[in-house]
Amino acid sequence: MKLNVKRLRLVLAVIYSLSAICLQSQINPAHITIARDSFGVPHIYGYTDADAAYGLAYAHCEDDFKSIQQNLLAAKGMLGEVIGKEGVLFDYGLKFFDIDTLVDNNYDQKLSADFKKVLAGYIQGVNDYAAKHPEEVLLKKALPFTAKEIIKSSTLTLTLFAGAGMALKSIKENHIELLHQPNEVGSNSMAISPARTEDDKAWLLINSHQPIEGRFAWYEAHLKSDEGLDVMGGLFPGGASIFVGSNKNLGWAHTTNYHTFGDIYKLKHRGNKYLYDGEWKKFETKTAHLKIKLGEIKIGIPKKIRSCEYGPVFQTPHGWYAIRFPGAMDCRAMGQWYRMNKSSNFHEFETALKMEAIPLFNITYADVDGNIFYQSGCQVPLRDSSLNWHLPITANTSNFKWNSLVPYASKPSVLNPSCGYLFSCNQTQYSVSGKDCTWKGNFVGIQQFNYNRGERFGEMLGEVKGKFSWQDFLRVKFDKSYSKNASYAQNFKTAFALDEKKYADIADVIKKLKAWNWSGDSENKNAAVAMIMQEKLQKEWKVPFAFLMIKKQPLLENDLVSALRYTKKFMLNKYGTIDVKLGDVQRMIRGQVSLPASGLREVARAADPKLYDKTKGIWRITGGDGYIQVNKYSKSGVEINSVNAYGSSSHSESKHYTDQMEMFSQEKFKPMTFDWNEILKNAERVYHPGE
């Protein structure tokens, strides 16, 4: 019999691949311990990092399986079948940016072997939970989930975060000039050097702003293994590593940056061809087969997607536009976070950063050696500075097709500034410390604008001339005010100069606005007027509130008067008076718990409200401050205090659904520890996954 060598090699390759998958996926739950502390936060121990990832997945599924499924369904292009219109937009994004193909083609080569074991462990935890709880499965045909889908989900999310989502929105709405506006995904962070603190320790604030529930809300966990993993912090549903937090040697925060992460090209086209370098070239085309849930039925939607030399093409009645963003070209971001989790000193942490795999986010860092550090992590095209990169680009030539990125050494960074402090609140990278400690570089597309949170942090930190007290640190974090000397004052100045005699019908609300101290304390009876006025203006402009502070021209008198007339009418109708505490207007609400909420949009104590009860005129806080860590680092160890907006569970019947709300509202924290014996001693429950 003649031996078919090619066939034998194929069979052996298949056997090898299946064996490798089986070996990677055989996690024994008996090797994993989940210890729930008194707030339900899972502390997870495993023999290996993969064991810990399995335990993380299982514990997180116990608390919020729905959100994990939704993020993984987006990676399958099936989210529209479950949540309808919002979901199908993510399904479309997956296909539009060809992220599923990117991950399929690069997963084995671009991700390290040890990290792939972590992903395999995590996804086994998700699938094992699904098998034990079939009643919680949202879409049975989607099972089993795969490790690649973790990477597809994260790559899609990060691509959209890193400008591509705003690019699609700005093209669709025919407002490409608004592409670089800030959005509501903000954050605060700061680090103080031991030379400037009262106890000679390095201090770090981790304070990322996200929605406070749902599939992009922070979940708190602690991961520990015999392979050196020991890290505590926040992650999103479907995340296999900590995204912001601390290990026993160092900690880091993320804030969103607003560089020009990619480019939009307006194409000249006719039929199925486009002009490029003086030639008419054919578009490449494919069809995305999407499904959307409408009521009780699901409708199939075939969507033709064209692509050109620049990238995928978005077609609108006002033009065809190509989009080119580096975030859609790299699937290694989760692997970088894993390396950051495992780092034990600044050198190892910076080595992880030099992977340059995460497409956005500033980093603020502190460690037990006393280092503080800031870097604007990003994937930004290395553009020819002699060309005009004004968007949309209409040249239709290869000169504007970049193929490399700004290198690590050219990105904004500051290590151990002589000023002794660093801060990042989404402001420009030229203002992250004192005026004598600024970064001096430049590149095409760097963020230039400032707005209130960064301005206030800069003012307040600069006012401290000697050592910082812990009270100073917390005072900056929980500041509720707009600066009277910066962007808010500039763009809202007309509101505070209105003549009540000219507008007799709203003279009383004008007087209250002028009497307001520009702060959002929950007891403040003038702040409610400002808050409702601002919500009305934001709704009318259809932009994030931060944009109103940085747009080129101040708000006009007619717009402000109209918003104040609305405010007075609304308040009299809902409350019978304009003399109402801010905390009676905006509240933290979950289940049966309703608490007055301090803070305002784009102050350090960020509170993003949404009208919740139209009858009573109650706004509910849906974003802004959420998960927070305030940490101290020294040779004697790490001190971590944290709080989350609601609690560790998304199940309304759980006591951990709302048990951190009062603490959060009172600006207090719970102490956390890496001491495993202490964790076990005080745990409310200790178990193996599945028990």
C-alpha positions in Angstrom: 0.0 0.0 0.0 1.4 3.4 -1.0 1.8 5.8 1.9 0.1 9.2 1.3 2.6 11.5 3.2 0.6 14.7 2.8 -2.5 13.0 4.2 -0.6 11.5 7.1 0.9 14.9 7.9 -2.6 16.4 7.9 -4.0 13.8 10.2 -1.0 14.1 12.6 -1.5 17.9 12.6 -5.2 17.6 13.4 -4.4 15.1 16.2 -1.7 17.3 17.6 -4.0 20.4 17.5 -6.8 18.5 19.2 -4.5 17.2 21.9 -3.1 20.6 22.5 -6.6 22.0 22.9 -7.6 19.2 25.3 -4.4 19.7 27.4 -5.0 23.4 27.6 -8.6 23.1 28.5 -8.4 20.5 31.3 -8.7 22.8 34.3 -9.6 21.0 37.5 -11.9 23.1 39.6 -10.6 21.4 42.7 -7.3 23.3 42.1 -9.1 26.6 42.4 -10.4 28.4 45.5 -12.8 31.3 45.4 -13.0 33.3 48.7 -15.8 35.8 48.8 -15.1 38.7 51.2 -17.7 40.5 53.2 -18.6 42.6 50.1 -18.8 39.6 47.9 -15.6 40.5 46.0 -14.0 37.3 44.7 -10.4 36.5 45.8 -9.4 33.7 43.5 -6.5 31.3 44.0 -5.3 28.7 41.5 -2.2 26.5 41.1 -1.6 28.1 37.7 -2.5 31.4 36.0 -4.9 29.4 33.9 -6.6 28.1 37.0 -7.0 31.6 38.3 -8.5 32.7 35.0 -11.0 29.8 35.2 -11.9 30.9 38.7 -12.3 34.5 37.6 -14.6 33.5 34.8 -16.7 31.3 37.0 -17.0 33.9 39.8 -17.8 36.7 37.4 -20.4 34.5 35.7 -22.0 33.9 39.1 -22.3 37.7 39.4 -23.0 38.8 35.9 -23.2 36.0 33.3 -25.5 38.1 31.2 -22.9 40.9 30.5 -20.2 38.3 29.8 -22.4 36.6 27.3 -23.3 39.8 25.6 -19.7 40.8 25.0 -18.8 37.3 23.7 -21.9 37.3 21.5 -20.6 40.5 19.8 -17.5 38.5 19.0 -19.7 35.9 17.2 -21.6 38.5 15.4 -24.8 37.4 17.2 -25.5 40.2 19.7 -28.2 41.7 17.5 -30.2 38.4 17.9 -30.4 39.0 21.6 -30.6 42.8 22.2 -31.7 44.1 18.9 -30.5 47.4 17.3 -27.8 48.2 19.7 -26.4 44.7 19.4 -26.4 44.6 15.6 -24.2 47.7 15.5 -21.5 45.7 17.2 -22.1 42.7 14.9 -21.7 45.1 12.0 -18.5 46.6 13.5 -17.0 43.1 13.8 -17.5 42.5 10.1 -16.9 46.1 8.9 -13.4 46.2 10.5 -12.8 42.5 9.6 -11.8 41.8 13.2 -12.9 38.2 13.2 -10.5 37.5 10.3 -7.7 39.5 12.0 -8.0 37.3 15.1 -8.4 34.0 13.3 -5.3 34.7 11.2 -3.1 36.0 14.1 -4.2 34.3 17.3 -1.6 31.5 17.2 1.3 33.6 16.0 0.8 36.9 17.9 -0.3 35.6 21.3 2.2 33.9 23.6 1.8 30.3 24.6 1.4 31.1 28.4 -1.3 33.7 27.7 -3.2 31.3 25.4 -3.4 28.9 28.3 -4.9 31.7 30.4 -7.5 32.3 27.7 -8.3 28.6 27.5 -8.7 28.4 31.2 -11.0 31.5 31.3 -13.3 30.3 28.5 -13.5 26.8 30.0 -14.8 28.5 33.2 -17.5 30.4 31.1 -18.5 27.2 29.3 -18.6 25.1 32.4 -20.8 27.7 34.1 -23.1 27.8 31.1 -23.4 24.0 31.2 -24.4 24.1 34.9 -26.9 27.0 34.4 -28.6 26.5 31.1 -31.5 28.6 32.2 -29.2 31.7 32.1 -28.0 31.1 28.6 -29.1 33.9 26.3 -28.6 32.1 22.9 -28.1 28.4 23.1 -26.7 28.0 19.5 -23.9 30.4 20.4 -22.3 27.8 22.8 -19.6 26.8 23.3 -17.7 30.1 23.4 -14.0 29.9 22.3 -10.8 31.6 23.5 -10.5 33.4 20.2 -13.8 35.1 20.9 -12.3 36.7 24.1 -9.8 38.4 21.8 -12.3 39.3 19.1 -14.5 40.9 21.8 -11.7 43.0 23.3 -10.2 44.0 19.9 -13.7 45.1 18.7 -14.3 47.1 21.9 -10.9 48.7 21.9 -11.1 49.6 18.2 -14.4 51.4 18.8 -13.0 53.1 21.9 -9.9 54.2 20.0 -11.7 56.6 17.7 -13.2 54.2 15.2 -16.6 54.3 16.8 -16.6 58.1 16.8 -15.5 58.1 13.2 -18.5 56.1 12.1 -20.8 58.3 14.2 -19.3 61.5 12.8 -19.5 60.3 9.2 -23.1 59.1 9.6 -24.2 62.4 11.1 -22.1 64.4 8.6 -20.1 66.1 11.3 -16.6 64.8 10.8 -15.3 68.0 12.4 -16.6 66.7 15.7 -14.5 63.4 15.5 -12.0 64.7 18.0 -14.5 65.8 20.6 -14.2 64.3 24.1 -16.9 61.8 25.0 -18.4 60.7 28.3 -15.8 57.9 28.8 -13.5 60.0 31.0 -11.3 59.1 34.0 -9.2 60.6 36.8 -5.8 59.4 38.1 -2.9 60.9 40.1 0.3 59.7 41.6 2.3 61.5 44.4 6.0 60.8 44.9 7.2 59.7 48.4 9.2 62.9 48.5 6.0 64.9 48.6 3.8 62.8 50.9 3.4 63.1 54.7 4.2 59.4 55.2 7.0 59.0 52.6 5.0 56.6 50.6 4.0 56.7 46.9 0.3 57.4 46.5 -1.9 56.4 43.5 -5.5 57.2 42.6 -7.2 54.8 40.2 -10.6 56.3 39.1 -11.8 55.3 35.7 -15.2 56.6 34.5 -17.5 54.1 32.8 -21.1 53.2 32.9 -21.7 51.9 36.4 -23.6 48.8 35.3 -23.8 46.7 32.2 -21.3 45.1 29.9 -18.8 48.0 30.2 -19.0 48.5 34.0 -16.1 47.7 36.3 -16.0 44.4 38.1 -13.6 44.0 41.1 -11.6 40.8 41.6 -8.3 39.5 43.1 -6.3 36.8 41.2 -3.5 34.7 42.8 -1.6 31.7 41.5 1.6 29.7 42.3 3.0 31.0 39.0 3.4 34.5 40.4 0.1 36.1 39.7 -1.2 38.2 42.6 -3.2 41.2 41.4 -6.3 43.1 42.4 -8.4 45.6 40.5 -11.1 46.2 37.9 -12.0 44.5 34.6 -14.9 44.4 32.2 -17.1 41.4 31.6 -15.2 38.9 29.4 -11.8 40.2 30.6 -9.3 37.5 31.5 -6.9 39.9 33.3 -7.1 43.0 35.5 -7.3 46.2 33.5 -6.7 48.7 36.2 -5.4 48.0 39.7 -2.4 46.8 41.7 -0.3 43.9 42.5 2.0 43.5 45.5 4.7 45.8 44.0 3.0 48.3 41.7 -0.2 49.8 40.5 -1.5 51.6 37.4 -4.6 53.6 36.3 -5.9 54.2 32.9 -7.5 57.4 31.5 -8.8 57.9 28.0 -6.7 60.0 25.6 -8.0 61.8 22.5 -5.2 61.7 20.0 -6.1 61.4 16.3 -5.9 57.6 16.3 -6.8 57.2 12.7 -8.0 58.9 9.5 -11.1 59.4 7.4 -10.8 59.6 3.6 -13.5 61.0 1.4 -13.4 58.9 -1.8 -14.0 59.8 -5.4 -16.0 56.9 -6.8 -18.0 55.8 -9.7 -19.8 52.4 -9.8 -17.6 49.9 -8.1 -14.4 51.8 -8.6 -12.6 54.5 -6.7 -9.8 56.9 -7.6 -6.4 56.2 -6.1 -3.0 57.5 -7.3 -4.6 58.7 -10.5 -6.1 55.3 -11.4 -9.6 53.9 -11.0 -9.4 50.7 -8.9 -12.1 48.2 -8.0 -13.4 48.0 -4.5 -13.1 44.6 -2.7 -16.5 43.5 -1.6 -18.0 41.0 0.9 -21.4 40.5 2.4 -22.0 40.5 6.2 -25.0 38.4 7.1 -26.5 40.0 10.2 -29.6 39.3 12.3 -31.6 41.7 14.4 -34.2 40.9 17.0 -37.4 43.0 16.6 -39.9 42.1 19.2 -40.3 38.3 19.1 -38.9 37.8 15.6 -35.4 37.9 14.1 -34.8 39.4 10.7 -31.8 38.7 8.5 -29.9 41.7 7.1 -27.4 41.2 4.4 -25.0 44.1 4.4 -22.5 44.7 1.6 -19.1 46.0 2.8 -16.6 47.5 0.4 -13.0 48.1 1.1 -10.2 50.0 -0.6 -6.4 50.7 -0.2 -7.1 52.7 2.9 -9.5 50.3 4.6 -13.2 49.6 4.9 -15.7 52.0 3.3 -18.7 53.5 4.9 -21.3 54.7 2.4 -23.7 57.6 3.1 -25.9 59.8 1.0 -23.4 62.6 1.4 -20.3 60.6 0.4 -18.3 57.4 0.6 -15.6 57.4 3.3 -12.7 55.0 4.0 -11.6 54.5 7.6 -8.1 53.6 8.6 -7.5 52.9 12.4 -4.5 50.9 13.8 -6.7 49.5 16.6 -8.4 47.3 14.0 -5.0 45.9 12.9 -3.7 44.5 16.2 -5.2 41.8 18.5 -2.5 41.7 21.2 -4.0 44.1 23.8 -5.2 41.5 26.3 -1.8 39.9 26.2 -0.2 43.3 27.2 -2.5 43.6 30.2 -1.5 40.1 31.3 2.2 41.1 31.2 1.3 44.3 33.2 -0.5 42.1 35.8 2.6 39.9 36.1 5.2 42.8 36.3 7.1 43.0 39.6 9.0 46.3 39.1 9.1 49.3 36.8 11.5 47.7 34.3 9.1 44.8 33.8 6.1 47.0 33.6 7.7 49.3 31.0 8.7 46.2 29.0 5.1 45.3 28.9 4.2 48.8 27.8 6.7 48.5 25.0 4.6 45.8 23.4 2.5 48.9 22.3 -0.5 46.6 21.8 -3.2 48.6 23.6 -4.5 51.2 21.1 -5.3 53.9 23.6 -5.2 55.0 27.3 -2.9 57.1 29.4 -1.2 55.3 32.2 -0.5 56.7 35.7 1.8 54.4 37.8 3.3 54.1 41.2 5.4 51.3 42.9 7.0 50.2 46.2 10.4 51.6 45.0 8.9 55.1 45.1 8.7 55.6 41.3 5.8 57.5 39.8 5.3 57.5 36.0 3.0 58.8 33.3 2.8 57.6 29.7 0.2 58.3 27.0 -0.1 54.8 25.6 -1.5 54.8 22.1 -1.3 53.5 18.6 -1.1 56.6 16.5 -0.1 56.7 12.9 3.3 58.1 12.1 2.2 60.7 9.7 4.3 62.9 7.3 4.2 66.3 9.0 4.6 68.1 5.6 1.1 66.9 4.5 -2.2 68.4 5.4 -4.0 65.8 7.6 -7.2 67.8 8.0 -10.2 65.5 8.0 -11.7 64.2 5.8 -8.7 63.7 3.6 -9.6 64.2 0.0 -6.3 63.7 -1.8 -7.0 60.0 -2.7 -3.3 59.2 -2.9 -0.9 56.7 -1.3 0.9 59.6 0.3 -1.8 59.5 3.0 -1.7 55.7 3.5 0.5 55.4 6.6 1.9 52.0 7.5 3.8 52.6 10.7 3.0 54.1 14.1 4.5 56.7 16.5 7.3 54.7 18.3 7.4 54.3 22.1 10.3 56.7 22.6 8.3 59.5 20.9 5.2 59.1 23.0 4.5 61.5 26.0 6.0 60.2 29.2 7.2 61.6 32.5 9.2 59.5 35.1 9.7 60.8 38.6 9.2 64.5 37.9 10.9 67.0 40.3 7.5 68.5 41.0 6.6 65.3 42.8 3.2 64.6 41.3 1.5 63.4 38.1 -2.2 63.5 37.1 -4.3 62.5 34.2 -7.9 63.5 33.7 -8.2 63.2 29.9 -6.5 66.5 29.4 -3.6 67.3 27.0 -0.4 65.4 27.6 1.4 68.8 27.9 -0.2 69.3 31.3 0.3 66.3 33.6 2.5 67.8 36.3 3.7 71.2 37.4 4.7 73.7 34.8 8.4 72.9 35.1 7.9 69.2 34.7 6.1 69.0 31.4 6.8 66.7 28.4 8.4 68.6 25.5 7.8 66.3 22.4 5.3 66.4 19.6 3.7 64.4 16.8 1.0 64.8 14.2 -2.4 64.1 15.8 -1.5 64.7 19.5 -4.3 65.8 21.7 -4.2 69.5 22.4 -7.3 70.3 24.5 -7.9 70.7 28.2 -11.1 70.8 30.1 -12.4 71.1 33.7 -11.2 67.9 35.5 -7.6 68.3 34.3 -7.7 72.0 35.0 -9.0 71.6 38.5 -6.5 68.8 39.3 -3.7 71.0 38.1 -4.9 74.0 40.1 -5.4 72.1 43.4 -2.2 70.0 43.2 -0.2 73.1 42.3 -1.6 74.9 45.4 0.1 72.4 47.8 3.6 73.8 48.4 5.0 71.3 50.9 4.1 67.7 51.8 0.7 66.4 50.7 -1.6 65.2 53.5 -3.9 62.3 52.8 -6.7 64.8 53.2 -5.2 66.9 50.4 -5.2 63.8 48.2 -8.8 62.9 48.9 -9.9 66.6 48.6 -8.5 66.7 45.0 -10.2 63.4 44.1 -13.6 64.3 45.5 -13.6 67.9 44.3 -17.0 68.9 43.0 -16.3 72.2 41.4 -15.8 73.9 38.0 -12.7 76.0 37.7 -13.5 79.8 37.6 -10.4 80.4 35.6 -10.5 78.0 32.7 -12.6 76.3 30.0 -16.0 76.2 31.9 -15.7 79.8 32.9 -14.9 80.8 29.3 -17.7 78.9 27.6 -20.4 79.5 30.2 -19.5 83.1 31.1 -22.5 84.5 29.4 -24.8 82.6 31.7 -23.3 84.3 34.7 -23.6 87.7 33.2 -27.3 87.6 32.2 -29.3 90.7 33.2 -32.3 89.6 35.3 -34.0 92.9 34.5 -33.8 92.1 30.8 -35.4 88.6 31.4 -37.9 89.3 34.2 -39.7 86.0 33.6 -36.6 84.1 34.7 -35.0 86.7 37.0 -35.3 84.3 40.0 -33.4 81.4 38.3 -30.7 83.9 37.0 -30.2 85.1 40.5 -29.8 81.5 41.8 -27.3 80.8 39.0 -25.3 83.8 39.9 -25.4 82.9 43.6 -24.2 79.4 42.9 -20.6 78.6 44.1 -19.9 76.4 41.0 -19.9 73.2 43.1 -22.0 70.1 43.1 -22.5 69.2 46.7 -25.7 67.2 47.2 -27.0 69.7 49.7 -26.4 72.7 47.4 -29.8 74.4 46.5 -28.4 76.4 43.6 -26.6 73.6 41.9 -29.8 72.0 40.7 -30.6 75.0 38.5 -27.1 74.7 36.9 -27.4 70.9 36.5 -30.8 71.0 34.8 -29.7 73.9 32.6 -26.6 71.9 31.5 -28.6 68.8 30.8 -30.9 70.8 28.6 -28.0 72.3 26.7 -26.3 69.0 26.2 -29.6 67.5 24.8 -30.1 70.4 22.4 -26.5 70.2 21.1 -26.5 66.4 21.0 -22.9 66.2 22.1 -21.1 65.1 25.3 -21.1 67.8 27.9 -17.3 68.2 27.8 -17.6 69.4 24.2 -19.6 72.4 25.4 -16.5 73.4 27.5 -14.0 73.2 24.7 -15.8 74.3 21.6 -14.3 77.4 20.0 -17.1 79.9 20.7 -18.8 80.4 24.1 -22.4 79.5 24.5 -24.8 82.1 23.1 -27.1 84.2 25.2 -30.3 83.0 23.4 -29.3 79.3 24.0 -28.7 79.9 27.7 -31.9 81.9 28.2 -33.9 79.2 26.5 -32.3 76.5 28.7 -33.0 78.5 31.8 -36.6 79.0 30.8 -36.9 75.2 30.4 -35.2 74.8 33.8 -37.6 77.0 35.6 -40.7 75.5 34.0 -39.4 72.0 34.7 -38.6 72.7 38.4 -41.9 74.4 39.1 -43.8 71.6 37.4 -42.0 68.8 39.2 -41.0 70.2 42.5 -43.3 73.3 43.0 -40.2 75.4 43.6 -36.8 76.3 42.2 -35.2 76.0 45.7 -34.3 72.3 45.6 -31.2 70.4 46.8 -29.1 68.9 44.1 -29.3 65.5 45.9 -33.1 65.6 45.6 -32.8 66.0 41.8 -30.1 63.5 41.0 -29.7 60.3 42.9 -27.9 57.0 43.0 -30.7 54.4 42.4 -30.5 50.7 42.2 -33.3 48.3 43.2 -34.9 49.7 46.4 -32.0 51.9 47.3 -32.1 55.6 46.4 -29.4 58.0 47.8 -28.7 61.6 47.1 -25.8 62.0 44.6 -23.2 64.7 44.7 -21.1 65.7 41.8 -21.7 67.0 38.3 -20.7 66.3 34.7 -16.9 66.8 34.2 -16.0 67.7 37.8 -13.6 65.4 39.6 -16.5 63.8 41.5 -18.0 63.0 38.1 -21.7 62.2 38.0 -23.4 61.6 34.6 -27.2 61.6 35.1 -30.0 60.4 32.9 -33.7 61.4 33.4 -35.1 58.4 35.2 -38.5 59.4 36.6 -40.2 62.0 34.4 -43.2 62.4 36.7 -41.1 63.2 39.7 -38.3 64.9 37.9 -35.6 62.5 39.2 -32.3 61.9 37.4 -30.4 58.7 38.0 -26.6 58.5 37.9 -25.6 56.1 35.2 -21.9 56.9 34.7 -18.9 58.9 35.9 -17.3 57.8 39.2 -17.5 54.0 39.6 -14.7 51.7 40.7 -12.0 53.6 42.7 -8.8 52.5 44.3 -6.7 54.8 46.5 -3.4 53.1 47.3 -0.1 53.6 49.1 3.2 51.9 48.1 6.4 51.5 50.2 9.0 48.9 51.0 6.7 47.6 53.8 4.0 46.7 51.2 0.9 47.9 49.5 -2.1 49.5 51.1 -5.3 49.3 49.0 -8.6 50.9 49.7 -11.4 50.5 47.1 -15.0 51.1 46.5 -17.5 50.4 43.6 -20.6 52.3 42.9 -23.1 49.5 43.5 -21.7 46.1 44.6 -20.2 43.0 43.2 -23.4 41.3 42.0 -25.8 42.2 39.3 -28.5 40.0 40.8 -31.2 42.1 42.6 -31.8 39.3 45.2 -28.2 39.4 46.3 -27.1 41.5 49.3 -24.1 42.5 47.2 -26.3 44.2 44.6 -26.3 47.5 46.6 -24.1 47.0 49.6 -21.3 49.5 48.5 -23.7 52.3 47.5 -23.9 54.1 50.9 -20.1 53.9 51.3 -19.7 55.2 47.8 -22.1 58.1 48.4 -20.3 59.0 51.6 -16.9 59.0 49.8 -15.6 56.1 51.9 -13.6 53.0 51.1 -13.2 49.4 52.2 -9.7 48.1 53.0 -8.4 45.3 50.8 -5.6 42.9 51.4 -3.2 40.5 49.5 -2.8 38.4 52.7 -4.4 35.1 51.8 -4.6 33.8 55.4 -6.5 37.0 56.3 -8.7 36.7 53.3 -9.7 33.1 54.2 -10.1 34.0 57.9 -12.7 36.7 57.1 -14.3 35.3 54.0 -18.1 35.0 54.0 -17.8 32.0 51.7 -14.9 29.7 50.5 -15.6 27.2 47.8 -14.4 25.6 44.6 -16.1 26.6 41.3 -19.3 24.6 40.7 -19.9 23.8 44.4 
